[in-house]
Amino acid sequence: MLAKALKIGDTIGVVGVSNSIEFENKIENFYQAEKFFQSKGFKVKRGNYVFENYFGSAGTKEQKAEDMMRMFQDQEVKAIICLRGDKLAIHLSIY
């Protein structure tokens, strides 16, 4: 089964599931990517903990799982982008 293609005006959810974007100073990259998607006609919905820095992680395991589940449950969100990927994301599988 393939996902439906995004259309102009669709909402893209953004969550942090691994390292914080403050780690290696990636905040400016985040803003650039957000502006890029908006310039292409998409809406961007940030997770509650996108800017969280919990000992180098994008929040606690519970916060990251909460953000991800909110995006899955949100009927407006047509795609989800994870900011960083790493071994820290594996903790979400238990929630």
Contact map, one row per residue, 1 for C-alpha under 8 A:
11100000000000000000000000000000000000000000000000000000000000000000000000000000000000000000000
11110000000000000000000000000000000000000000000000000000000000000000000000000000000000000000000
11111000000000000000000000000000000000000000000000000000000000000000000000000000000000000000000
01111100000000000000000000000000000000000000000000000000000000000000000000000000000000000000000
00111110000000000000000000000000000000000000000000000000000000000000000000000000000000000000000
00011111010000000000000000000000000000000000000000000000000000000000000000000110000000000000000
00001111110000000000000000000000000000000100000000000000000000000000000000000000000000000000000
00000111110000000000000000000000000000011100000000000000000000000000000000000000000000000000000
00000011111000000000000000000000000000001110000000000000000000000000000000000000000000000000000
00000111111100000000000000000000000000001110000000000000000000000000000000011100000000000000000
00000000111110000000000000000000000000000111100000000000000000000000000000011110000000000000000
00000000011111000000000000000000000000000111100000000000000000000000000000001111100000000000000
00000000001111100000000000000000000000000001111000000000000000000000001000001111100000000000000
00000000000111110000000000000000000000000001111001000000000000000000000000000001111000000000000
00000000000011111000000000000000000000000000011011000000000000010011000000000001111000000000000
00000000000001111111100000000000000000000000001011000000011000010010000000000000011100000000000
00000000000000111110000000000000000000000000000000000000010000011001000000000000011110011001000
00000000000000011111000000000000000000000000000000000000110000000000000000000000001111111000000
00000000000000011111101000000000000000000000000000000001110000000000000000000000000111010000000
00000000000000010111111000000000000000000000000001111101111000000000000000000000000100000000000
00000000000000010011111111100100000000000000000001101000010000000000000000000000001100000000000
00000000000000000001111111100000000000000000000000101001000000000000000000000000000000000000000
00000000000000000011111111000000000000000000000000000001000000000000000000000000000000000000000
00000000000000000000111111000000000000000000000000000000000000000000000000000000000000000000000
00000000000000000000111111110000000000000000000000000000000000000000000000000000000000000000000
00000000000000000000111111111100000000000000000000000000000000000000000000000000000000000000000
00000000000000000000110011111110000000000000000000000000000000000000000000000000000000000000000
00000000000000000000000011111111000000000000000000000000000000000000000000000000000000000000000
00000000000000000000000001111111100000000000000000000000000000000000000000000000000000000000000
00000000000000000000100001111111110000000000000000000000000000000000000000000000001000000000000
00000000000000000000000000111111111000000000000000000000000000000000000000000000000000000000000
00000000000000000000000000011111111100000000000000000000000000000000000000000000000000000000000
00000000000000000000000000001111111110000000000000000000000000000000000000000000000000000000000
00000000000000000000000000000111111111000001000000000000000000000000000000000000000000000000000
00000000000000000000000000000011111111100000000000000000000000000000000000000000000000000000000
00000000000000000000000000000001111111110000000000000000000000000000000000000000000000000000000
00000000000000000000000000000000111111111111000000000000000000000000000000000000000000000000000
00000000000000000000000000000000011111111111000000000000000000000000000000000000000000000000000
00000000000000000000000000000000001111111100000000000000000000000000000000000000000000000000000
00000001000000000000000000000000000111111100000000000000000000000000000000000000000000000000000
00000001110000000000000000000000000011111110000000000000000000000000000000000000000000000000000
00000011111100000000000000000000000011111111000000000000000000000000000000000000000000000000000
00000000111100000000000000000000000011001111100000000000000000000000000000000000000000000000000
00000000001111000000000000000000010011000111110000000000000000000000000000000000000000000000000
00000000001111000000000000000000000000000011111000000000000000000000000000001000000000000000000
00000000000011100000000000000000000000000001111101000000000000000000000000000000000000000000000
00000000000011110000000000000000000000000000111111000000000000000011001000000000000000000000000
00000000000000000000000000000000000000000000011111000000000000000010000000000000000000000000000
00000000000000110000000000000000000000000000001111110000011000110010000000000000000000000000000
00000000000001110001100000000000000000000000011111110000010000000000000000000000000000000000000
00000000000000000001110000000000000000000000000011111000010000000000000000000000000000000000000
00000000000000000001000000000000000000000000000011111100111000000000000000000000000000000000000
00000000000000000001110000000000000000000000000000111111111000000000000000000000000000000000000
00000000000000000001000000000000000000000000000000011111111100000000000000000000000000000000000
00000000000000000000000000000000000000000000000000001111100000000000000000000000000000000000000
00000000000000000011011000000000000000000000000000001111110000000000000000000000000000000000000
00000000000000000111000000000000000000000000000000011111111100000000000000000000000000010000000
00000000000000011111100000000000000000000000000011111101111100010000000000000000000000000000000
00000000000000010001000000000000000000000000000010011100111111110000000000000000000000000000000
00000000000000000000000000000000000000000000000000000100111111110000000000000000000000000000000
00000000000000000000000000000000000000000000000000000000001111111000000000000000000000000011000
00000000000000000000000000000000000000000000000000000000001111111100000000000000000000000001001
00000000000000000000000000000000000000000000000010000000001111111110000000000000000000000000000
00000000000000111000000000000000000000000000000010000000011111111111000000000000000000000001000
00000000000000001000000000000000000000000000000000000000000011111111100000000000000000000001001
00000000000000000000000000000000000000000000000000000000000001111111110000000000000000000000000
00000000000000110000000000000000000000000000001110000000000000111111111000000000000000000000000
00000000000000101000000000000000000000000000001000000000000000011111111100000000000000000000000
00000000000000000000000000000000000000000000000000000000000000001111111110000000000000000000000
00000000000000000000000000000000000000000000000000000000000000000111111111000000000000000000000
00000000000010000000000000000000000000000000001000000000000000000011111111001001000000000000000
00000000000000000000000000000000000000000000000000000000000000000001111111101000000000000000000
00000000000000000000000000000000000000000000000000000000000000000000111111100000000000000000000
00000000000000000000000000000000000000000000000000000000000000000000011111111000000000000000000
00000000000000000000000000000000000000000000000000000000000000000000000111111100000000000000000
00000000011000000000000000000000000000000000000000000000000000000000000001111100000000000000000
00000000011110000000000000000000000000000000100000000000000000000000001101111111000000000000000
00000100011110000000000000000000000000000000000000000000000000000000000000111111000000000000000
00000100001110000000000000000000000000000000000000000000000000000000000000001111100000000000000
00000000000111100000000000000000000000000000000000000000000000000000001000001111110000000000000
00000000000111100000000000000000000000000000000000000000000000000000000000000011111000000000000
00000000000001111000000000000000000000000000000000000000000000000000000000000001111110000000000
00000000000001111100100000000100000000000000000000000000000000000000000000000000111110000000000
00000000000000011111100000000000000000000000000000000000000000000000000000000000011111000000000
00000000000000001110000000000000000000000000000000000000000000000000000000000000011111111000000
00000000000000000110000000000000000000000000000000000000000000000000000000000000000111111100000
00000000000000000100000000000000000000000000000000000000000000000000000000000000000011111100000
00000000000000001110000000000000000000000000000000000000100000000000000000000000000011111110000
00000000000000001100000000000000000000000000000000000000000000000000000000000000000011111111000
00000000000000000000000000000000000000000000000000000000000000000000000000000000000001111111100
00000000000000000000000000000000000000000000000000000000000010000000000000000000000000011111111
00000000000000001000000000000000000000000000000000000000000011011000000000000000000000001111111
00000000000000000000000000000000000000000000000000000000000000000000000000000000000000000111111
00000000000000000000000000000000000000000000000000000000000000000000000000000000000000000011111
00000000000000000000000000000000000000000000000000000000000001001000000000000000000000000011111
